Amino acid sequence: MRKSAIAGAVVALTFATAGPALAANPPGTASAGSADFAKAGQAYKVEPLAVCDVNPDQAGTVTGSSPAVSRTGLKIGETGSTCTTEVVNPAELLTRTKSVATGTAFELSALVAAGGPRLKIGKWTVTCDADDKKTTAGWSLEKISGWTGLPQDLTPGYVHDIKSGSGTVLARAKFNDSVLPVPNDGSIALTLLKITFEPSSGYTGSVTVGTVACSPTP
C-alpha cells in the first residue's frame, strides 16, 4: 500500500483566564523523532532528533538538525527543525511562534522477520503555531508504504494494528495524538506517530516520529 500524502491539524483556543506563564506545555519545541526498543537483551536507542526550542524573549529562529541514523531494524534519514519567535505588534509586545520539525527516509524493518511489513515514510512534517489567542498543531506524511489498511482520514488518536501475514498483531501505531491540558490553558502537544511493539514481535519498546508542543504567547 502506497499513499502520496495525508495531513491534518488540531487547534486549541486560549481562555481569557489562562496565562502563558502557567501553561502546561513549553513556549515552543519540536523534534523529528526518537526510538527506544530492544530484542533478546540487545537495546537500540535513538535520542530525540533535530530538537529546537523557541526563545520567547527574543525574535529570531533557533535551528536543530541531525544526520541520518541506522539501528538494527530501523533507519531514519536526515532531519531538521526550526523554532521561530516573531514580533507582530511591538507597541503591545505581541509575539507569535512557530515550531517545525521535518524528517526523511523512515524505514522500520524490525517486523519483517516476524512476518510483518516493511514500513516506510518518505517525508514527514509536524508543526506548532502559537499567538496570544490560540495554538495550532499540524502534520503531514508523504510517500508512505507498508501500512496495509490505513485510512486516508486519520482522526486524532487513531490506532492502527500492524499485523503479520497470518493476522497476528505485532505492533500498534498511534497517529495524530494531541494532548490538551485539563484545565485548558490554550497550550497543546502533538505526537505525529508512535509505534509500540507487541510481545509477539519479539521486541519491546517504541519508535516515535515527530513531536511538537507550544503555548499561547504573551
C-alpha positions, 0 to 999 in steps of 0.5 A, a space after each residue: 500500500 502506497 499513499 502520496 500524502 495525508 495531513 491534518 491539524 488540531 487547534 486549541 483556543 486560549 481562555 481569557 483566564 489562562 496565562 502563558 506563564 502557567 501553561 502546561 506545555 513549553 513556549 515552543 519545541 519540536 523534534 523529528 523523532 526518537 526510538 527506544 526498543 530492544 530484542 533478546 537483551 540487545 537495546 537500540 536507542 535513538 535520542 530525540 532528533 533535530 530538537 529546537 526550542 523557541 526563545 520567547 524573549 527574543 525574535 529570531 529562529 533557533 535551528 536543530 538538525 541531525 544526520 541520518 541514523 541506522 539501528 538494527 531494524 530501523 533507519 531514519 534519514 536526515 532531519 531538521 527543525 526550526 523554532 521561530 519567535 516573531 514580533 507582530 505588534 511591538 507597541 503591545 509586545 505581541 509575539 507569535 511562534 512557530 515550531 517545525 520539525 521535518 524528517 526523511 527516509 523512515 524505514 522500520 524493518 524490525 517486523 519483517 522477520 516476524 512476518 510483518 511489513 516493511 514500513 516506510 515514510 518518505 517525508 514527514 512534517 509536524 508543526 506548532 503555531 502559537 499567538 496570544 489567542 490560540 495554538 495550532 498543531 499540524 502534520 503531514 506524511 508523504 510517500 508512505 508504504 507498508 501500512 496495509 489498511 490505513 485510512 486516508 482520514 486519520 482522526 486524532 488518536 487513531 490506532 492502527 494494528 500492524 499485523 503479520 501475514 497470518 493476522 497476528 498483531 505485532 505492533 500498534 501505531 498511534 497517529 495524530 495524538 494531541 494532548 490538551 491540558 485539563 484545565 485548558 490553558 490554550 497550550 497543546 502537544 502533538 505526537 505525529 506517530 508512535 509505534 509500540 511493539 507487541 510481545 509477539 514481535 519479539 521486541 519491546 519498546 517504541 519508535 516515535 516520529 515527530 513531536 511538537 508542543 507550544 503555548 499561547 504567547 504573551 
